[in-house]
Amino acid sequence: MCSYLLDGSHEAVPGDKILQQFRHAIERASSEKGPLSIKVYTSGSFLDEDEVPTDTRNQILDLISEDERVSEVVLESRPQYVTEDSMGIIYDLLDGRHVEIGVGLESSSDAIRTLCINKGFETEDFAEAVTTAKAHKIGIRAYVLLKPPFLTERDALLDSVRTIEDAAKMGVTTISVNPVNVQKHTLVERLWTRGLYRPPWLWTLVEVLSQARAQVDSSVNIVCDPVAAGKKRGVHNCRRCDESITMAVRNFSLNQKTGVFDALDCDCRHLWSHTLEHEDFALLVHSIKR
Amino acid sequence: MSEFMIDRGHDGPARVGTFKAGESVVDTPALIGPMDASRLPLRYSTQGRDETPTYSPVIFSWPFTIEKDIQLPRPIDMLLLPSMIAGDFLGSEAAGRLLDYQIEALERTGEEITPSQMILRIPSSLDSVASEEDFRKLSQSGVRAAAFRFDGSLGPSDYNSLILRGSTPRNWLTLAIGRISPWMVPILYYVGFDVLDVGHAFEAAASGTRLWRMDSESVGESKQLRFCSCPACASLSGLKTESDDQLTGILSKHNLTVYEMLLSESIQAMNAGRLRWLVESMTHASPPMGGLLRRIDGELYAHLEEFTPTIGSKFIPLIGPESYNSPAVRRFRERVTARYTPPEHKRIVLLLPCSARKPYSDSKSHKQFSEALDASLGGLRFSVAETILTSPLGLVPRELERIHPAAQYDIPVTGDWDAEETDIAAKALVAHLRKFEDSAIVVAHVSGGYLDVVQSAEKEIDQSIIYTTPDHPVTSKDSLAALGDTLHDMKEILNIEGRKQTELRDTLRATSDYQFGQGSGAILIPAEAKLRGKLYHTVTCKVDGEQVCAFVSEAGTLSLTLDGGRRLAPLNHSWIKFEGHEIKGGSIFAVGVSEADTGIRPGDEVIILDPDGKVAAVGRSEMSGREMCELAKGRAVTLRHKRESGE
């Protein structure tokens, strides 16, 4: 499902080019007034020195720390780079800023993360990263993947709810729910074109957010900004209700109130609830061509 | 502990039986649906995800995401082993692993759940040859049920699931799950499924679709709704005012009724020996349905044929090309080719067209042919091998005209033959004539499509062929006169002598060869045998004053006496080894059968041997030979005669 491999450059990008790119982005925001939030999304691990050389990383962090407007910083990394060293440096350089490291936990089930996602780390590694970061007053933003392939709709729903609960227990500060969308030239696309994968229902997403919100401490934000929502390659329902539900999801992310979902209804809910029960039994992907 | 028992009744692999789990008993075939479908005998649910009902058995699926702590709530429930959705995408090697994974899961559950309470999920990409070994091992470990998935597209994956069903042990309960449309019910039942998933009734209802026997109707789009008399649809009149919940409820009830009607129709058809006809008629639901039956007739022939009875059904409609290779038809053609041997005194082969009335001898046209034979040849007519050309049986030697299905089949008569029919009959004719001397004369009293058959076979026929009246109807006065003249001439040319009536002997020997294999006729009905009776009623055959068999016109077959059984026993054909010396009652049950001829079909006349190899009884088989060895229960043979105790 991940197309980062295909998006990336074939050659190693030297540090000065990365720095140049960062400066360019900051310049474009030069007219903005504070407080600002900076999200350094590398589509990889910002803390991996093979991806971003240590010097470059520190220079970028320096640039951020010099900018008085910035109050919040989000970086991305796999858990193995969330170490005493890297956290220490970030804490030193960005002292006073609210810092979060976005980590793709995807699922708290090792079986699902390994078999369905091929992620390459264990839940334990993630939990350690949370503890390490916390010791340096750095928060963790857990990315939760809704409906990787080879799961039934209800497997996916229950797994995401459980993952959010588990992540909250481990001490993450924010949870970002990411419904799978069908990217070009991926395994998921091949499954999808054969009718062997359907992106999650918006009803499933609503259910995940509602159930998780009810279970998880209110200090932990649960957010979701679904990619390609309402499109056939993204999280979707029946078309008729896609827009209103997507809007409700976005509102929920802002205000954390599940009341935004109360008034939602559509004929397609029957089909969704049939799908939840019957897919588990038949292990047949219930996708209807549209 | 759960148990599946197959009751008697065969029409192809379809069967009726009972499935016992704990204290609950479910008659099969049965439908399975969601928890709120309370009218169904079986319901599906998921471990830890749904509520359990207060009664009626539930099949629980075990999600692979739950690795341990699996429990069955009640002894009446069953567990569907874990697998991965879309796992078939990964190919047949991965399918093997998915099966292994289930076997591991099965072992993991410990003693609380027995293997007999588990249902294996058969990946549709599994290799059917490799799987037989797996099935055998699983059978040994106590597994007795398997579920096969259908996506409803009737494409390669559904086809492979059907093929895999063919290699599943006969005593297993088999489930067809997934997207199963009503029109798939007869064919799934026919290939041997015992439990059918009707989840699609609810899927369709939730999509505003009413399902019908052969198609479906979108209720939202339809301006004029199709009439339906079912109780659910009675409340559909004020449709536009129904709320969505109500509409979905109405449609799911209607859809369920359609499945129930089709299943009931299928069971009745099986009991009447008309299931194959029902399956063929349903191929018109869609081209993929037609394609599917033709493909399984080829690939699954051995599986379908093994369970197709050799007697029974009073009428066999063979309506279109989907009948050409139906198991009963193909078996007849193959047996005539392999087993029929013309008596040596047949010097003329007379090719005749078939008649609508069966047996042919009873028809007006064949009575006219018979009169022509009598008039021209008199007592010499028995030197003529009368051979009836027909579609799709190919050809029927006169001696076998009363045997199943030759005496029962019925086809639409148009006079036009399609290329496949012509080819089938021409091939049969070539094979038939190779059994005669090259000096024999073929007299073709045929026209129209029958003539095309003979002409298309002509270059492969070694004998001389004389066409009596190719351009005129065969029963016209002139044509019948031409037939008489030709036969009269042949008598002179071939210098035929001897006036013995050989009709009874020829018929009984040919029938014996057809039933018990080539050469058996001469053993069962030796030269010194005394034959009495009429072919249209009964003919008895006595050797040294003891009856050995009787030809029964209604069935067109021979029924044996113990003496007859003793005569045939050395041929190693149609034998069953019985465990024990004394047979009580009028039947032999599968549990008492230690070994049997794998060539035995339901309906066959069989010889029962005791452990010493002595004939203990004769009777009519109720199952296939392999079935009576593999099944633990059920009637294997209905006895006709048995040895008196001490005999």
Interface residues (C-beta under 8 A of the other chain):
Chain A: S109 A111 I112 L115 P149 F150 L151 T152 R154 D155 L158 D159 R190 L191 R194 G195 L196 Y197 D267 C268 H270 L271 S273 H274 T275 E277 H278 E279 D280 F281 A282 L283 L284 V285 H286 I288
Chain B: P34 M35 Y44 S45 T46 R49 D50 I59 S61 P63 F64 T65 E67 L80 S83 M84 I85 A86 G87 D88 F89 R121 R149 F150 D151 I177 G178 R179 D197 G199 F202 E203 A205 A206 S207 G208 D244 D245 T248
